Amino acid sequence: MSETIKAHLCKDAELKKIVANWNIPSLERSENIALYLCLSIISQQLSTKVARVISDRFLGLFQGTNPTCELIQSKDTETLRSVGLSQAKANYIHNVCGFFIEHQITDQTLQSMSDDEIIELLTQIKGVGRWTVEMLLMFALGRQDVFAADDLGVQQAMIRAYKIPTESKKTLRVEMLRISARWSPFRTYACMALWQWKDKKEV
């Protein structure tokens, strides 16, 4: 499968330079998607180190268990804030769990839905934006054809690799979408390659 993915992505001359010697990673499916979404909210706008510390404190509230939405909901805002969460993030976590409970959303429910259906559903939750759901699709649901057009790392990598003008955000987005269409149905892997390539360039 990995050779099929690489062969397809290498049809793009610029992307070929990036993925030709790249080891295609596996996409994994996580369990307890609601918890994954809560941890994503905790990590937003934090360094990796700080996010890990606060996430560990948050999980520590549940004595090492894999908490359900109902269990997370049972912790009041002050308890959530005691582990280092802001008021807004504590509220967003309650929003996520309340939404999953109200709509009876399970991992199986999400796995049976299309990418667009999941984006439309979960972005109804206050505090959950499109980018967050796209990361969930990639790294929790293992979807292989997600393009994160609003991700800063993807934008910076594509600007550099494809020499895209940056004067107009609208033009940039249109050009990114045009280029990325070539990568379908493996756009998730292309994004992952671009992130890794960008990081190596910055070392």
C-alpha positions in Angstrom: 0.0 0.0 0.0 2.8 2.4 0.9 4.4 2.1 -2.5 1.0 2.8 -4.1 0.7 6.0 -2.1 4.2 7.1 -2.8 3.8 6.4 -6.6 0.7 8.5 -6.7 2.2 11.4 -4.7 5.3 11.3 -6.9 3.2 12.2 -9.9 3.5 15.8 -8.6 7.0 16.9 -9.6 7.5 19.2 -6.6 6.1 16.8 -4.0 8.2 14.0 -5.5 11.3 15.8 -4.2 9.8 15.6 -0.7 8.4 12.1 -0.6 10.8 10.1 -2.8 12.9 9.0 0.1 10.2 9.3 2.8 9.0 6.3 4.7 5.2 6.4 4.5 3.8 6.2 8.1 0.8 4.2 9.1 -2.5 6.0 10.0 -3.9 4.7 13.3 -7.5 4.7 14.7 -7.9 5.8 18.2 -10.5 4.8 20.7 -12.6 7.2 22.8 -12.7 10.0 20.1 -14.5 12.3 22.5 -11.5 12.1 24.9 -9.1 12.7 22.0 -11.1 15.8 21.1 -10.9 17.0 24.7 -7.1 16.5 24.8 -6.8 18.3 21.4 -8.5 21.3 23.0 -6.2 21.2 26.0 -3.2 21.2 23.7 -4.3 24.2 21.6 -1.9 27.2 21.6 0.5 25.5 24.1 4.0 24.1 23.6 4.2 20.3 23.3 5.9 20.1 26.8 3.3 22.2 28.6 0.4 20.5 26.8 1.7 17.1 27.9 2.0 18.2 31.5 -1.6 19.6 31.6 -3.0 16.6 29.7 -1.4 14.3 32.3 -2.8 16.3 35.1 -6.3 16.2 33.4 -6.1 12.4 33.0 -4.9 12.1 36.6 -8.3 13.4 37.7 -9.7 10.0 36.6 -7.1 7.8 38.3 -5.5 6.6 35.1 -8.8 5.4 33.5 -9.9 6.2 30.0 -12.7 8.6 31.0 -16.1 8.6 29.4 -18.0 11.8 28.5 -20.2 11.2 31.5 -17.2 10.9 33.8 -15.6 14.1 32.4 -18.9 15.9 32.7 -19.0 15.0 36.4 -16.0 17.2 37.0 -17.0 20.8 37.5 -15.2 23.8 35.9 -13.2 24.6 39.0 -11.9 21.0 39.2 -10.8 21.2 35.5 -9.2 24.6 36.1 -7.2 23.2 39.0 -5.1 21.2 36.6 -4.1 24.3 34.6 -7.0 24.7 32.1 -8.3 28.2 31.3 -12.0 28.9 31.9 -12.6 28.8 28.2 -11.0 25.4 27.7 -12.8 24.0 30.7 -16.1 25.2 29.2 -15.1 23.8 25.7 -14.4 20.3 27.2 -17.8 20.4 28.9 -19.3 21.4 25.5 -17.7 18.5 23.8 -18.8 15.9 26.3 -22.3 17.4 26.5 -22.6 17.3 22.7 -21.5 13.7 22.5 -23.9 12.6 25.2 -26.8 14.6 23.7 -26.3 13.3 20.2 -25.4 9.8 21.4 -22.1 9.9 19.3 -19.9 6.8 19.6 -16.6 6.0 17.9 -18.6 3.6 15.6 -21.0 6.5 14.7 -18.1 8.6 13.5 -16.3 5.8 11.7 -19.4 5.3 9.7 -19.6 8.9 8.6 -17.9 10.7 5.7 -15.1 13.3 6.4 -17.4 16.2 5.4 -20.3 14.8 7.6 -17.9 14.7 10.6 -16.6 18.2 10.0 -20.2 19.5 9.7 -21.3 17.7 12.9 -18.4 18.4 15.2 -17.8 22.1 14.3 -21.3 22.7 15.8 -19.5 22.4 19.2 -18.4 25.8 20.6 -14.7 25.7 20.9 -14.2 23.1 18.1 -13.0 24.5 14.7 -12.5 23.0 11.4 -8.7 22.6 11.9 -9.2 20.6 15.1 -11.6 18.2 13.4 -9.3 17.8 10.4 -6.5 16.7 12.8 -9.0 14.3 14.5 -9.8 12.9 11.1 -6.2 12.3 10.3 -4.8 11.1 13.6 -7.7 9.6 15.5 -9.9 8.2 12.7 -7.1 7.4 10.3 -8.7 9.1 7.3 -6.2 9.2 4.4 -7.6 12.0 2.2 -7.8 15.1 4.5 -6.2 18.4 3.4 -5.6 20.9 6.2 -5.7 24.1 4.1 -5.8 26.3 7.2 -2.8 24.7 8.9 0.1 27.2 9.1 2.8 24.5 8.7 1.1 23.2 5.5 0.8 26.7 4.2 4.4 27.6 4.9 5.7 24.3 3.3 3.6 24.7 0.2 4.6 28.4 -0.2 8.2 27.3 -0.1 7.9 24.2 -2.2 5.7 25.6 -4.9 6.8 29.3 -4.8 3.2 30.4 -4.2 2.7 34.2 -3.9 1.6 35.3 -0.5 0.2 38.8 -1.2 -3.4 37.6 -1.1 -4.7 35.0 1.4 -7.6 34.2 -0.9 -5.3 33.5 -3.9 -3.0 31.4 -1.6 -5.9 29.2 -0.5 -7.2 28.8 -4.1 -3.8 27.8 -5.3 -3.2 25.4 -2.4 -6.5 23.7 -3.1 -5.7 23.5 -6.8 -2.4 21.8 -6.1 -3.6 19.5 -3.4 -6.4 18.1 -5.7 -3.6 16.2 -7.5 -2.8 14.3 -4.3 -6.3 12.9 -3.7 -7.1 10.3 -2.4 -3.9 10.5 -0.3 -3.9 14.1 0.9 -3.3 13.2 4.5 0.0 11.6 3.7 1.0 14.7 1.6 0.3 16.9 4.6 2.4 14.7 6.8 5.3 14.8 4.4 5.1 18.5 4.1 5.1 18.9 7.9 8.2 16.7 8.2 10.0 18.4 5.3 9.3 21.8 6.8 10.6 20.8 10.2 13.8 19.4 8.7 14.4 22.6 6.7 14.1 24.6 9.9 16.6 22.5 11.9 
